[in-house]
Amino acid sequence: MNPYDFARIDWNRPPERRAPAWHHRLVGAGGQHLYTGHLDVEIHVETPLFIADPRGNPLDPRKPALSIKNKQGEYIIPGSSLKGMLRSVVETLGNGCLTLFDGLYEGDRVNYRREVPEVFQHCDTNTKLCIACRTFGMLKEGAQGVFLGKVNIGDARVDAEHIYHYDPIYTKALMNPKPHHDSFYLDEERRHIAGRKFYFHHPPDREPLTESRLIFMAGKPANRYIQPLDRDTRFHVRIDFTNLEADEFAALLLAVALKEDMRHKIGYAKPLGLGSIYLFPTHLKLVDYATRYTRLGQTRGTTIYEEDALWSFLDEHIDKFSAHHLLQIAMDDLSRIWRWPPEPGVDYYYPSKRDWFDTEESIGKRIADTKNTL
């Protein structure tokens, strides 16, 4: 089956935009409670993981590239990568704007901009922001002001007692997007884009898709020689947040915790079976500064949640968000795509150009049609 699919967008439900609660406030509009604190999260690697180091050496077919490390020599998952992943989930499930959508592909030969109504485009003023831009920030060329995000995610650092290395591999060649195959990229009515792209998980007992050597196309390597981190490697990350309104806070919790039978995807070679991770919240600290500055006492507005109390708290807030703000069709799709464990008996890989995209029989075929034909 094709390695990705799309989480749908409800085109009859534009993003709700409003003024954000600014960083200097102790309470929101109308005395609304604001959430400040931090969440500790353990990250468990479920399939081999590789995060490319942009400072890495040029490709060397004799020496596998290693996943990114910090200056102390520790393997990390960069906070920017985690922030982008979580923002994408909040945009998808919370009905946010299309932050990264450009609409132009293949040297501007394919243009899908007209398939996205203007009201769904990236927020462009800091007084009217969707849930994702209010939470993670808004920066856009030509926008009316900027808004600094209220969520800060540090680099996830590896647990020194849980580092495992996968054998070096030559990955399969990674395909460029095929947006001209509009039956994949547009909805069934060909009126709008199909949604936001996410990659399926591969079974945890299945090895990544590999080659025996570097493959060159037009004189450039189309794959990489890498040594990923293996399953059961663990990381820890701290997520700090300031002045989140109730729906923003709950959306962040949902983006981290998802459902029990879902996993996140991150890093290089997601279509080939790499990058499935499990985020497990372990500790939540909330600080109510309105209380801290007006009352005396030992806790001074600080509340800590762990273990069962933490999960009860998460469930309560996620349930409220799901009842009032969740985009259910997107959750239905993302639950199917990020299902864990993945659907048994299904192999995920790209349709070949010769046997699929360039054949008469492929015209009008949807991604679901690839399930039993690849």
Number of C-alpha atoms within 10 A of each C-alpha: 19 21 22 18 23 21 21 22 23 14 14 6 11 17 22 16 19 13 13 22 21 17 13 8 13 20 19 17 12 6 8 12 16 22 22 21 19 20 20 18 21 20 22 19 23 26 29 26 28 24 24 18 14 7 7 11 8 7 15 12 13 7 11 17 23 19 20 19 17 13 6 6 8 14 22 20 27 20 18 13 17 21 18 13 17 21 25 21 26 27 23 27 26 30 25 28 24 21 18 9 14 12 15 13 14 12 7 9 10 14 15 21 15 11 15 17 11 10 14 20 18 21 25 18 18 22 17 15 24 28 26 30 29 28 29 22 19 22 20 14 8 9 13 13 13 17 21 15 19 20 22 16 18 18 20 23 21 21 16 12 8 13 16 16 15 15 12 15 20 20 21 22 19 15 13 8 10 14 18 16 16 19 19 21 23 20 18 14 9 12 12 18 23 21 21 19 16 21 23 29 30 31 21 17 9 10 13 21 18 16 15 10 14 19 16 11 9 6 7 9 13 16 21 23 24 23 20 26 25 20 22 17 22 23 22 21 23 20 21 17 21 24 26 27 22 16 20 24 23 25 30 24 21 24 23 23 21 22 14 10 12 21 25 25 23 19 18 17 22 24 24 23 26 28 27 27 23 22 21 16 22 16 18 23 16 17 19 19 19 15 14 15 11 9 12 10 7 8 12 16 17 15 12 15 17 15 11 10 13 17 17 13 15 18 16 12 18 23 15 14 21 18 10 9 17 21 21 18 15 23 20 13 17 26 17 17 23 23 19 22 14 18 15 8 7 13 15 22 19 16 16 11 11 8 12 17 16 12 10 9 10 15 13 13 15 19 16 12 13 18 14 9 10 16
